[in-house]
Amino acid sequence: MKLVGGDQRRQRGFGKALKEQRARLYIIQRCVVMLLRWHD
């Protein structure tokens, strides 16, 4: 399956957005874990 130029650009942008989303989720997860530990 070959990607046309435009599709490749969109794919790259999608990957970047996915990485940012995962980073944000990771940070939120760390905050939640710290809050839970802090409560105990």
PDB file with SEQRES, HELIX, SHEET and CRYST1 records, atoms N, CA, C and O in Angstrom:
SEQRES   1 A   40  MET LYS LEU VAL GLY GLY ASP GLN ARG ARG GLN ARG GLY          
SEQRES   2 A   40  PHE GLY LYS ALA LEU LYS GLU GLN ARG ALA ARG LEU TYR          
SEQRES   3 A   40  ILE ILE GLN ARG CYS VAL VAL MET LEU LEU ARG TRP HIS          
SEQRES   4 A   40  ASP                                                          
HELIX    1 AA1 GLY A    5  HIS A   39  1                                  35    
CRYST1    1.000    1.000    1.000  90.00  90.00  90.00 P 1           1          
ATOM      1  N   MET A   1       0.843  -1.204   0.000  1.00  0.00           N  
ATOM      2  CA  MET A   1       0.000   0.000   0.000  1.00  0.00           C  
ATOM      3  C   MET A   1       0.869   1.242   0.000  1.00  0.00           C  
ATOM      4  O   MET A   1       1.547   1.537   0.984  1.00  0.00           O  
ATOM      5  N   LYS A   2       0.847   1.970  -1.109  1.00  0.00           N  
ATOM      6  CA  LYS A   2       1.686   3.167  -1.212  1.00  0.00           C  
ATOM      7  C   LYS A   2       0.908   4.406  -0.794  1.00  0.00           C  
ATOM      8  O   LYS A   2      -0.285   4.533  -1.069  1.00  0.00           O  
ATOM      9  N   LEU A   3       1.602   5.308  -0.129  1.00  0.00           N  
ATOM     10  CA  LEU A   3       0.963   6.560   0.284  1.00  0.00           C  
ATOM     11  C   LEU A   3       1.361   7.678  -0.662  1.00  0.00           C  
ATOM     12  O   LEU A   3       2.525   7.787  -1.047  1.00  0.00           O  
ATOM     13  N   VAL A   4       0.414   8.497  -1.033  1.00  0.00           N  
ATOM     14  CA  VAL A   4       0.691   9.664  -1.867  1.00  0.00           C  
ATOM     15  C   VAL A   4       1.267  10.755  -0.956  1.00  0.00           C  
ATOM     16  O   VAL A   4       1.065  10.725   0.257  1.00  0.00           O  
ATOM     17  N   GLY A   5       1.977  11.705  -1.541  1.00  0.00           N  
ATOM     18  CA  GLY A   5       2.638  12.768  -0.777  1.00  0.00           C  
ATOM     19  C   GLY A   5       1.775  13.377   0.307  1.00  0.00           C  
ATOM     20  O   GLY A   5       2.202  13.493   1.456  1.00  0.00           O  
ATOM     21  N   GLY A   6       0.562  13.767  -0.053  1.00  0.00           N  
ATOM     22  CA  GLY A   6      -0.329  14.408   0.912  1.00  0.00           C  
ATOM     23  C   GLY A   6      -0.676  13.483   2.067  1.00  0.00           C  
ATOM     24  O   GLY A   6      -0.742  13.905   3.221  1.00  0.00           O  
ATOM     25  N   ASP A   7      -0.899  12.203   1.737  1.00  0.00           N  
ATOM     26  CA  ASP A   7      -1.238  11.241   2.771  1.00  0.00           C  
ATOM     27  C   ASP A   7      -0.074  11.051   3.747  1.00  0.00           C  
ATOM     28  O   ASP A   7      -0.277  10.894   4.951  1.00  0.00           O  
ATOM     29  N   GLN A   8       1.132  11.067   3.214  1.00  0.00           N  
ATOM     30  CA  GLN A   8       2.308  10.908   4.068  1.00  0.00           C  
ATOM     31  C   GLN A   8       2.393  12.048   5.078  1.00  0.00           C  
ATOM     32  O   GLN A   8       2.684  11.832   6.255  1.00  0.00           O  
ATOM     33  N   ARG A   9       2.136  13.263   4.603  1.00  0.00           N  
ATOM     34  CA  ARG A   9       2.182  14.412   5.507  1.00  0.00           C  
ATOM     35  C   ARG A   9       1.148  14.269   6.614  1.00  0.00           C  
ATOM     36  O   ARG A   9       1.426  14.523   7.786  1.00  0.00           O  
ATOM     37  N   ARG A  10      -0.051  13.857   6.216  1.00  0.00           N  
ATOM     38  CA  ARG A  10      -1.121  13.707   7.205  1.00  0.00           C  
ATOM     39  C   ARG A  10      -0.749  12.614   8.213  1.00  0.00           C  
ATOM     40  O   ARG A  10      -1.009  12.749   9.409  1.00  0.00           O  
ATOM     41  N   GLN A  11      -0.140  11.536   7.721  1.00  0.00           N  
ATOM     42  CA  GLN A  11       0.262  10.428   8.586  1.00  0.00           C  
ATOM     43  C   GLN A  11       1.277  10.901   9.620  1.00  0.00           C  
ATOM     44  O   GLN A  11       1.197  10.528  10.791  1.00  0.00           O  
ATOM     45  N   ARG A  12       2.227  11.719   9.187  1.00  0.00           N  
ATOM     46  CA  ARG A  12       3.261  12.229  10.092  1.00  0.00           C  
ATOM     47  C   ARG A  12       2.618  13.114  11.164  1.00  0.00           C  
ATOM     48  O   ARG A  12       2.954  13.022  12.345  1.00  0.00           O  
ATOM     49  N   GLY A  13       1.699  13.964  10.737  1.00  0.00           N  
ATOM     50  CA  GLY A  13       1.015  14.843  11.684  1.00  0.00           C  
ATOM     51  C   GLY A  13       0.214  14.040  12.694  1.00  0.00           C  
ATOM     52  O   GLY A  13       0.144  14.392  13.871  1.00  0.00           O  
ATOM     53  N   PHE A  14      -0.390  12.954  12.217  1.00  0.00           N  
ATOM     54  CA  PHE A  14      -1.178  12.087  13.092  1.00  0.00           C  
ATOM     55  C   PHE A  14      -0.284  11.443  14.142  1.00  0.00           C  
ATOM     56  O   PHE A  14      -0.651  11.359  15.314  1.00  0.00           O  
ATOM     57  N   GLY A  15       0.893  10.987  13.715  1.00  0.00           N  
ATOM     58  CA  GLY A  15       1.835  10.369  14.650  1.00  0.00           C  
ATOM     59  C   GLY A  15       2.288  11.354  15.712  1.00  0.00           C  
ATOM     60  O   GLY A  15       2.433  10.996  16.881  1.00  0.00           O  
ATOM     61  N   LYS A  16       2.512  12.593  15.304  1.00  0.00           N  
ATOM     62  CA  LYS A  16       2.936  13.626  16.246  1.00  0.00           C  
ATOM     63  C   LYS A  16       1.838  13.899  17.270  1.00  0.00           C  
ATOM     64  O   LYS A  16       2.108  14.022  18.465  1.00  0.00           O  
ATOM     65  N   ALA A  17       0.600  13.991  16.791  1.00  0.00           N  
ATOM     66  CA  ALA A  17      -0.529  14.236  17.689  1.00  0.00           C  
ATOM     67  C   ALA A  17      -0.687  13.077  18.662  1.00  0.00           C  
ATOM     68  O   ALA A  17      -0.989  13.283  19.838  1.00  0.00           O  
ATOM     69  N   LEU A  18      -0.482  11.851  18.168  1.00  0.00           N  
ATOM     70  CA  LEU A  18      -0.607  10.672  19.014  1.00  0.00           C  
ATOM     71  C   LEU A  18       0.447  10.695  20.119  1.00  0.00           C  
ATOM     72  O   LEU A  18       0.154  10.367  21.268  1.00  0.00           O  
ATOM     73  N   LYS A  19       1.687  11.086  19.766  1.00  0.00           N  
ATOM     74  CA  LYS A  19       2.756  11.172  20.764  1.00  0.00           C  
ATOM     75  C   LYS A  19       2.419  12.201  21.833  1.00  0.00           C  
ATOM     76  O   LYS A  19       2.614  11.954  23.023  1.00  0.00           O  
ATOM     77  N   GLU A  20       1.906  13.370  21.402  1.00  0.00           N  
ATOM     78  CA  GLU A  20       1.548  14.416  22.366  1.00  0.00           C  
ATOM     79  C   GLU A  20       0.438  13.926  23.292  1.00  0.00           C  
ATOM     80  O   GLU A  20       0.460  14.181  24.496  1.00  0.00           O  
ATOM     81  N   GLN A  21      -0.535  13.218  22.712  1.00  0.00           N  
ATOM     82  CA  GLN A  21      -1.642  12.687  23.508  1.00  0.00           C  
ATOM     83  C   GLN A  21      -1.121  11.705  24.552  1.00  0.00           C  
ATOM     84  O   GLN A  21      -1.532  11.749  25.711  1.00  0.00           O  
ATOM     85  N   ARG A  22      -0.214  10.818  24.138  1.00  0.00           N  
ATOM     86  CA  ARG A  22       0.334   9.824  25.063  1.00  0.00           C  
ATOM     87  C   ARG A  22       1.141  10.499  26.163  1.00  0.00           C  
ATOM     88  O   ARG A  22       1.082  10.085  27.320  1.00  0.00           O  
ATOM     89  N   ALA A  23       1.891  11.533  25.810  1.00  0.00           N  
ATOM     90  CA  ALA A  23       2.677  12.253  26.807  1.00  0.00           C  
ATOM     91  C   ALA A  23       1.759  12.903  27.832  1.00  0.00           C  
ATOM     92  O   ALA A  23       2.028  12.870  29.032  1.00  0.00           O  
ATOM     93  N   ARG A  24       0.661  13.499  27.341  1.00  0.00           N  
ATOM     94  CA  ARG A  24      -0.292  14.150  28.238  1.00  0.00           C  
ATOM     95  C   ARG A  24      -0.935  13.133  29.172  1.00  0.00           C  
ATOM     96  O   ARG A  24      -1.077  13.380  30.369  1.00  0.00           O  
ATOM     97  N   LEU A  25      -1.324  11.980  28.613  1.00  0.00           N  
ATOM     98  CA  LEU A  25      -1.933  10.930  29.421  1.00  0.00           C  
ATOM     99  C   LEU A  25      -0.956  10.453  30.496  1.00  0.00           C  
ATOM    100  O   LEU A  25      -1.349  10.219  31.639  1.00  0.00           O  
ATOM    101  N   TYR A  26       0.309  10.313  30.126  1.00  0.00           N  
ATOM    102  CA  TYR A  26       1.335   9.853  31.066  1.00  0.00           C  
ATOM    103  C   TYR A  26       1.488  10.833  32.227  1.00  0.00           C  
ATOM    104  O   TYR A  26       1.583  10.424  33.384  1.00  0.00           O  
ATOM    105  N   ILE A  27       1.512  12.126  31.910  1.00  0.00           N  
ATOM    106  CA  ILE A  27       1.646  13.148  32.930  1.00  0.00           C  
ATOM    107  C   ILE A  27       0.444  13.136  33.876  1.00  0.00           C  
ATOM    108  O   ILE A  27       0.600  13.221  35.094  1.00  0.00           O  
ATOM    109  N   ILE A  28      -0.768  13.027  33.293  1.00  0.00           N  
ATOM    110  CA  ILE A  28      -1.982  12.985  34.118  1.00  0.00           C  
ATOM    111  C   ILE A  28      -1.945  11.763  35.032  1.00  0.00           C  
ATOM    112  O   ILE A  28      -2.298  11.844  36.208  1.00  0.00           O  
ATOM    113  N   GLN A  29      -1.514  10.632  34.479  1.00  0.00           N  
ATOM    114  CA  GLN A  29      -1.446   9.400  35.260  1.00  0.00           C  
ATOM    115  C   GLN A  29      -0.492   9.570  36.440  1.00  0.00           C  
ATOM    116  O   GLN A  29      -0.797   9.150  37.556  1.00  0.00           O  
ATOM    117  N   ARG A  30       0.658  10.187  36.190  1.00  0.00           N  
ATOM    118  CA  ARG A  30       1.630  10.414  37.261  1.00  0.00           C  
ATOM    119  C   ARG A  30       1.036  11.282  38.357  1.00  0.00           C  
ATOM    120  O   ARG A  30       1.232  11.017  39.543  1.00  0.00           O  
ATOM    121  N   CYS A  31       0.302  12.330  37.955  1.00  0.00           N  
ATOM    122  CA  CYS A  31      -0.326  13.237  38.930  1.00  0.00           C  
ATOM    123  C   CYS A  31      -1.349  12.493  39.774  1.00  0.00           C  
ATOM    124  O   CYS A  31      -1.401  12.670  40.991  1.00  0.00           O  
ATOM    125  N   VAL A  32      -2.160  11.664  39.135  1.00  0.00           N  
ATOM    126  CA  VAL A  32      -3.189  10.908  39.860  1.00  0.00           C  
ATOM    127  C   VAL A  32      -2.537   9.969  40.866  1.00  0.00           C  
ATOM    128  O   VAL A  32      -2.977   9.880  42.012  1.00  0.00           O  
ATOM    129  N   VAL A  33      -1.489   9.267  40.439  1.00  0.00           N  
ATOM    130  CA  VAL A  33      -0.794   8.335  41.337  1.00  0.00           C  
ATOM    131  C   VAL A  33      -0.222   9.090  42.539  1.00  0.00           C  
ATOM    132  O   VAL A  33      -0.331   8.629  43.675  1.00  0.00           O  
ATOM    133  N   MET A  34       0.379  10.234  42.288  1.00  0.00           N  
ATOM    134  CA  MET A  34       0.961  11.020  43.382  1.00  0.00           C  
ATOM    135  C   MET A  34      -0.122  11.496  44.344  1.00  0.00           C  
ATOM    136  O   MET A  34       0.064  11.462  45.561  1.00  0.00           O  
ATOM    137  N   LEU A  35      -1.255  11.940  43.796  1.00  0.00           N  
ATOM    138  CA  LEU A  35      -2.358  12.399  44.650  1.00  0.00           C  
ATOM    139  C   LEU A  35      -2.883  11.256  45.515  1.00  0.00           C  
ATOM    140  O   LEU A  35      -3.146  11.441  46.703  1.00  0.00           O  
ATOM    141  N   LEU A  36      -3.034  10.076  44.914  1.00  0.00           N  
ATOM    142  CA  LEU A  36      -3.539   8.925  45.663  1.00  0.00           C  
ATOM    143  C   LEU A  36      -2.574   8.559  46.785  1.00  0.00           C  
ATOM    144  O   LEU A  36      -3.006   8.274  47.902  1.00  0.00           O  
ATOM    145  N   ARG A  37      -1.291   8.563  46.506  1.00  0.00           N  
ATOM    146  CA  ARG A  37      -0.297   8.228  47.528  1.00  0.00           C  
ATOM    147  C   ARG A  37      -0.273   9.287  48.628  1.00  0.00           C  
ATOM    148  O   ARG A  37      -0.114   8.975  49.808  1.00  0.00           O  
ATOM    149  N   TRP A  38      -0.436  10.541  48.216  1.00  0.00           N  
ATOM    150  CA  TRP A  38      -0.403  11.651  49.155  1.00  0.00           C  
ATOM    151  C   TRP A  38      -1.575  11.565  50.132  1.00  0.00           C  
ATOM    152  O   TRP A  38      -1.448  11.945  51.296  1.00  0.00           O  
ATOM    153  N   HIS A  39      -2.732  11.059  49.647  1.00  0.00           N  
ATOM    154  CA  HIS A  39      -3.925  10.928  50.483  1.00  0.00           C  
ATOM    155  C   HIS A  39      -3.754   9.874  51.559  1.00  0.00           C  
ATOM    156  O   HIS A  39      -4.274  10.024  52.664  1.00  0.00           O  
ATOM    157  N   ASP A  40      -3.025   8.802  51.243  1.00  0.00           N  
ATOM    158  CA  ASP A  40      -2.922   7.686  52.193  1.00  0.00           C  
ATOM    159  C   ASP A  40      -2.140   7.967  53.438  1.00  0.00           C  
ATOM    160  O   ASP A  40      -2.002   7.090  54.291  1.00  0.00           O  
TER     161      ASP A  40                                                      
END                                                                             
